[in-house]
Amino acid sequence: MHDREERLRELAARRGRIAGLLTAAVVVIYFGFILLVAYNKPLLATPVTRGLTLGILLGALVIVASWITTWLYVRWANNTYDVELERLR
């Protein structure tokens, strides 16, 4: 029984580390973009192609990055966390 509880604690700690790492990644990406908006508007106004500036492209990539980190967490949770949790039951 004690071993099971210890493995459950380890699994919960691993989930916390994964969630913290992915959250930190999203925060860095988001605030990096916001800092660019605040301090380097001329860079963001740089045209990439006709009708598309670097700012619009980076803004879209911030959204895509949040989708990707969410997908990574869900994939990890489904393939690792849920499987381990079921095994511990």
C-alpha positions in Angstrom: 0.0 0.0 0.0 2.8 2.4 0.9 4.6 1.7 -2.4 1.4 2.5 -4.3 1.0 5.8 -2.6 4.6 6.7 -3.3 4.2 5.9 -7.0 1.0 8.0 -7.0 2.9 10.9 -5.5 5.7 10.5 -8.0 3.2 10.5 -10.9 1.5 13.6 -9.5 4.9 15.3 -9.2 5.8 14.4 -12.8 2.4 15.8 -14.0 3.1 19.0 -12.1 6.6 19.3 -13.7 5.2 18.7 -17.2 2.4 21.2 -16.7 4.8 23.7 -15.2 7.3 23.4 -18.1 4.6 23.8 -20.7 3.0 26.7 -18.9 6.4 28.4 -18.6 7.0 27.9 -22.3 3.6 29.6 -23.1 4.3 32.4 -20.7 7.8 33.1 -22.2 6.4 33.0 -25.8 3.4 35.2 -24.9 5.4 37.8 -22.9 8.2 37.8 -25.4 5.7 38.8 -28.1 4.2 41.4 -25.8 7.6 42.9 -25.1 8.2 43.1 -28.8 4.9 45.0 -29.2 5.9 47.3 -26.4 9.6 48.0 -27.3 10.1 47.2 -31.0 7.1 48.2 -33.0 9.2 49.0 -36.1 10.4 45.4 -36.2 6.9 44.1 -36.0 5.8 46.5 -38.8 8.4 44.8 -41.2 6.5 43.3 -44.2 7.0 39.6 -44.7 4.9 39.4 -47.8 2.3 41.6 -49.4 -0.4 42.3 -46.8 1.4 40.4 -44.0 3.7 41.9 -41.4 6.0 40.2 -39.0 3.8 41.3 -36.1 0.7 39.5 -37.5 2.8 36.4 -38.3 4.3 36.3 -34.8 0.9 36.9 -33.2 -0.5 33.9 -35.2 2.5 31.8 -34.1 1.8 32.6 -30.5 -1.7 31.1 -30.9 -0.3 28.1 -32.7 2.3 27.6 -30.0 -0.4 27.5 -27.3 -2.3 24.9 -29.4 0.9 22.8 -29.7 1.6 23.0 -26.0 -1.9 22.0 -25.2 -1.7 19.1 -27.7 1.6 18.0 -26.1 0.1 17.9 -22.6 -3.0 16.1 -23.7 -0.9 13.5 -25.6 1.3 13.0 -22.6 -1.6 12.7 -20.2 -3.4 10.2 -22.4 -0.4 8.1 -23.2 1.5 8.2 -19.9 -0.4 9.8 -17.0 -3.8 8.1 -17.6 -2.1 4.7 -18.2 0.0 4.9 -15.1 -3.0 6.1 -13.0 -5.1 3.2 -14.2 -2.3 0.8 -13.4 -2.1 2.2 -9.9 -5.9 1.6 -9.4 
